[in-house]
Amino acid sequence: MPFGVYVHIPFCASRCGYCDFNTYTATELGASVVRETFHRHLITEVAMAGQQLGPVPADTVFFGGGTPSLLGAAPLIEILRAIDDHLGLADDVEVTCEVNPDSVDQEFFDQLRQGGFTRISIGMQSASNSVLRILERTHTPGAAARAAQMARSAGFAHVSMDLIYGTPSETDDDVRTSVALAVAAEVDHISAYALIVEDGTPLARRVQSGQIARPDDDVAADRYELIDQLLTDAGFTWYEVSNWSRAGGQCRHNLGYWRNDQWWGVGPGAHSFIGGHRWWNHKHPQTYVQGLLDGDPRAGIEQPDERQRQMETVMLGVRLREGLAIADVPDPKALADLVGKGQVLVSGDRVQLTASGRLLADAVVRDLLGD
Amino acid sequence: MPVQKPGSTDPLVVRNFCIIAHIDHGKSTLADRMLQVTEVVDPRQMRAQYLDRMDIERERGITIKSQAVRLPFVADDGIEYVLNMIDTPGHVDFTYEVSRSLAACEGAVLLVDAAQGIEAQTLANLYLALENDLMIVPVLNKIDLPAAQPEKYAAELARIIGCDPADVLLTSAKTGLGVREVLQRVVEQVPAPMGDAQAPARAMIFDSVYDTYRGVVTYVRVIDGRIGTRDKVAMMSTGAVHELLEVGIISPEPIPCQGLGVGEVGYLITGVKDVRQSRVGDTVTTATKGATQALGGYRDPKPMVYSGLYPIDGSDYPELRDALDKLKLNDAALVYEPETSLALGFGFRCGFLGLLHMEIVRERLEREANLDLISTAPNVIYRLVQDDGTEITVTNPSEFPNGKVSQIFEPIVRATVILPTEFVGTVMELCQQRRGLMLGMDYLSEDRVELRYTLPLAEIVFDFFDQLKSKTRGYASLDYELSGEQQADLVKVDILLHGEPVDAFSAIVHRDKAMSYGTMMTVKLKELIPRQQFEVPIQAAIGSRVITRETIRAIRKDVLAKCYGGDISRKRKLLEKQKEGKKRMKMVGRVEVPQEAFIAALSTSETSSAKKS
């Protein structure tokens, strides 16, 4: 079974208004956490993983955040070396780094590529200035395309763009332009996520106070269909509800999550799933570091029971184009009903979402699980 | 020690009176002062609102409210009088109980706030007292307040009861000013009770309270004869005979005594466990050599307003049933029977004397039994004459027949509104909208009027009071009494969800208002019911005729397109929560409706009107 390592870099230069990820700006961090030396703590946890698991070569490594690029190339490479030392890296390892178009230059990409990274994921979000302003992103639309260009020049064969759709004020044309820009940057992978107003974010407060209209689900549905159409026309294929790629461009690390493979999450708030156990680290970098010093950075652990495992299998698997094995469907009666409604189709021994089913995936999951 | 002993008091020195006052006009404080002036309470034990708090006094194993307090009072002539101060409930729903309390008295202290003037309910109770030929002692209270206008309101009171403004006593219950004068005036002006001491005993029940320790405590005023501890007593409406476990007076703690004679007021304990066996207005006599003729005026309490009461958590149904059974012991007017609603599950159809009674019952159930309840819109009683000439009574929209009805009668009330003149136009408009018929208008003083209307009870029951309060910034007061019925063009409006009627939302309304009711409910439900995978029409219909329609569009997107960096637990928990929520959905046909939506639809009208006021 493939094995992945996720590395969480909990830093951002500034916080985007919609973001509820576990990340901190310089002013939000306590005095005891220093960005420049933080990677050493992560390496401590990598060593801990090596001690516990012994050599298990990682098939995929993913640096996410936060903004990993904010650290600069050297600490990231140092962490990757540590993973190689303590766990090992498979020959065909996929090593992804998320980057913010703001905090990169050619040298950064060159160093990463030479340091063993194989894939770059760029947070582009949108080609529309007004959308970027509402999202409180600091980069300009052109920066993402330039970053993709630099990554390709550095020799990265796999480059991905993240898009956000359904932001209030966004038009159909904004979406067309965003997709066109991403496609023109010759990336081989595009993710598109609907904007979610998460509780406690500045965006939520602005929606609450009426400054910004609440994102409309019907608009989001239209935009999703539009994006799917545009990407399909451009030669991309969906392989997960929110992810499209060219041939060979799928993100193997993320597939691991959907396929219920095993991974170790390194860093504050990171989640792991190994040997039937799920655990997660302390969220705040300070408490995380304290936990590491005390020998255990974990905040919680659980072992999903049979029923919960079944739930997870359905909930994760159905989102993939390859779908779910018929044998994994708990309620065969629901299956007939869903096929009747045109939300899923059966191909061979797999159950797959149809185009309309993809937009109702959560409802499909609830139906498949029955009572 | 008082000279006059219970059971052997000369009726000539007895004065029975009540205090008629609006809430907050100082009745409790005045009562406190009367306890002090008459020295029945040791000064060291005196505390504010002494009588009001007696229900928590359980040392003696008895729960007593301030139903009737016996006060020995040495008047200016040096004679010790026995003053019985009888409490009256202060609300429109309990007019009958008030009338029985008044019937136990020969006089009434009319207590009015000198800064506010008389209020509608006070006025209504005053009229009731005048009908009972009570001697009225007018008193203006709170004259120490800077805002007091004693001349203005003395003139107002004088005009209403037909006396000289100079006869209106001025007091400050707070400082004690003028309190003795009030008692002196009661002695001088309120007639002594008249009754035949030799005749068979007849005592009128003016209150009946269930006590956990002692069973039912019955408050009586003896009219004729004597009731002693050795007697067995009979209730004349039913003929039921009970042992007398205890006879006593309240002064202001319960004091057992040997008996009660003509004109005296006290309590009886017979050991019965249900106030229905000892009903307000009934006549108590002795079991042997008893009276044959009951005192007049007894009436069975009749519910006027019906509503469904449901536990929000369906599993609380047995608790609700037990709580109602218990409450019934202390509330002779409460009636209920099991009812099932598609939307709300198992509950009870309950009948109440009025809106306040309904609120009190609901509040007590929620507080004392710790239940969360939802009530359906209140309904009045309709009398329907069908095409074949037969008559039916409808207290629930679900009983309303579709078609085949030739005549519908609804109860009407005579309503009195007292308000500042500046709001007259607004309130007339409100009454007009509520199908009111103006009977007249009188000026109580230069800037206050009394408006009289005939209004359908159903209109009053539907947030009229809230509207009245909000349109007059709280200055208007309302009172009403039933005054028969009228024929009306009423229809049942059903609310259909995807073609299925939802019982809890059906309503009987005037034909002219069917549309606005239908629109209000369909719009509200559209907001509350989550989108389904198919389009759901919400319609309001009279019979098979749809009068208004809203549509919940089909949901197109139900997918969380975010991965939370491998946080599968969070996603699974979200899914588990959604599945749990789905279990609590009620199915109306194919439509899944969260219970909360039904509850919100039933309660938002209350909260929105409350917000306005």
Interface residues (C-beta under 8 A of the other chain):
Chain A: Y6 H8 F21 G64 A192 Y193 A194 I196 D217 D218 A220 A221 Y224 V241 S242 N254 Y257 W263 G265 A270 H271 S272 F273 R278 W280 E302 P304 Q308 M311 E312 M315 L316 K341 R358 L359 L360 A361 D362 A363 V365 R366 L369 D371
Chain B: Q533 R553 I555 R556 K557 D558 V559 L560 A561 K562 C563 G565 G566 D567 I568 S569 K571 R572 L575 E576 Q578 K579 K582 K583
